[in-house]
């Protein structure tokens, strides 16, 4: 099997992954994913696509993460892994889609507008 390269995004986080046959190691920015994502919830979020498709321990994943916070990065990584698994076997798609792992979350921070304090909050209005 050749190396599969996919991309996942969430808010401003971008995850680029390289998936190949192996023993199931996930390396994030040169570190083990359990060191990079300290909480069990985030670790589950990362490995969820493998558990849904019953592929634990079959593939090695090398990840480059950029931007965003730790939660956004974990969700971007889950999307990238789900896309890679669909590239390997298209039959995984319905199961991953049912769990909501194939959907890119489009919510972003709204930009600040000029003449205002924040994106929607305005400066205090003085009548007199």
Secondary structure, DSSP 8 states (H G I E B T S, - for coil): ---EEEEEEETTEEEEEEEEESS--EEETTEEHHHHS-SHHHHHHHHHHHHHTT-TTSEEEEEEEESS-HHHHHHHHHHHHHHHHHHH-GGGHHHHHHTT-S-----------TTSSSSS--------
